[in-house]
């Protein structure tokens, strides 16, 4: 059979991928050892799924022993404007760039499946596709495939798209030539470490997810620890600070796929509008969006923290209305937000009967009892 790699690259380009590389499944075992250490230190927080299938996640060759190659692909989701601009608008909310439109998982998986089907038709070999929904360490595999390197913020940095890279993987029994791993080019730069609002990096290349705003706003299910709330500012879903300041973004371009361009309603949504969302309104606004998966309660918890950080007295009325919300998570966050906008005497007049212990704790803290 003739060398299939040029044809594979051409097909990948036709599907919208901007880069392709190939790694050996077993080559990532050193990264797997680092993952085990990271989990052992508790840095994964509530993400129990990181530990549950760690044997597969830490060793790609264990996930599917018959696989002889992992084809890694990069799709660009670069923003067309400054992703941090909304941080200076306290009456507005900041949503991570990747979540300002449609969920990327479905779009990339469809493209991967088409490419994988072509591999099967051309070679007769078996394939499996993965997009961030299985125990696969995409970033180390992408680095091994020569597509970039894991920066000090632990995310992939590409010379083609900077830090704005979606990754997809095709495992195959086809034995393809392997690419040379990419070398680290962060040098002495500390921009991503120094900008982190919550000091989530205990050391370069080490992330304590329990302190990360992306983790706190998306994965964390309960009340956000008080020590991080002020630092969250108006970030209500994810955080792009460490990605956006990477100097390698000078090579980044706006995503070609319009599905990754920010919807106007999510570019800089008004906090007051988000506070008014009932469950139906939340589902409608975030149809086909990754934001939808955290549900209204966790979402409004995040919006309420942003409201508390806003300094906007006009938000007091919608905050008061949420003190009676059925969700204790929302009621507790409302108490905190109001405590930031009202003096203790005014706040005390709003206190009513409350059974939930977490909300009771919020009242005690707010009134310094």
KAHUKA-V873136 format. One line per field, one symbol per residue. phi: phi as a letter, one per 20 degrees, with the letter a starting at -180 (. if undefined). Layout:
phi = ???
This chain:
phi = .fgeggffffffffeofebbbccegffeggffffffffffenfemefgffefcffffebffefbgffdbdedcdcecgfebffdfffedfeddddggfdebfffgffffffffffffffffecmeebbdbclcbfcefffffffemeqbeffemefddfecmeececccdebffeefeeegeefcflefcgfffegfdledfagmcdegfdeffffedefeegfggfdffffldedbmbdgfffefffffefcfgffffefffgfdfbffgffffefefffffffdgmdffgfemfffffgfffffffefmeffegfffffffdffefffffffgffffedcfgfffffefcfbeffffgffffffele
